[in-house]
Structure formats: structure tokens, C-alpha cells
Amino acid sequence: MSLTQFCVGGIFRFIDNDFKTEKELKATDPANHSKQMNAKAMRKYDLNWSYFLFAIDIAIPLSVV
């Protein structure tokens, strides 16, 4: 038997945006919208680098280092 849990990503965006949609946040608070979008971009950047660095750790044996 298998169980899969799923949660809609929009819920997390809604909470991150102070309980507003991205469209509402941009209309009501452009400065905070810009700040949120920059933070989101940095999280994606950091996450992508962490995957890359993890892949390097796996590919290089410890005896080589």
C-alpha cells in the first residue's frame, strides 16, 4: 500500500505574500511585492546550487580530495 501526500503550492505563496495573491500584493504594496519576488529568486538560486554541490560531492570520491 502506498500513500502520496499533495499540497497545492499556491497555498504557500498565499501565506508568503501576507495572505494576498501575487496580483493583489503587487497592486497594494509594490515595494513588498518586489522584495518577495527577489527573495523567491534567491531561494531558487540557493536551492539549485545546493543540488549541484551535492552532485559534485557524490561524483568525487573522498580518496581524491
Steps between C-alpha positions, in 0.01 A plus 500: 500500500624846415396845617581820317452839663445807286463866583427776252796739470266798478422463869864558591527798264183645651644474852840639391323797340330604827180314410460673164529370147807616309275724290344660812840542665642672193201736483491589870869490597742515206808536724417185698411317177842581359665389824306170498587428136870566564492272805330227295766529229777471757340189657484336157862600428621359833299181454637442151859550620443258786394231249810566291737491798337179627553341157869597511533345847363173367712502184838564667624213718642603837836341418552757222440801726 
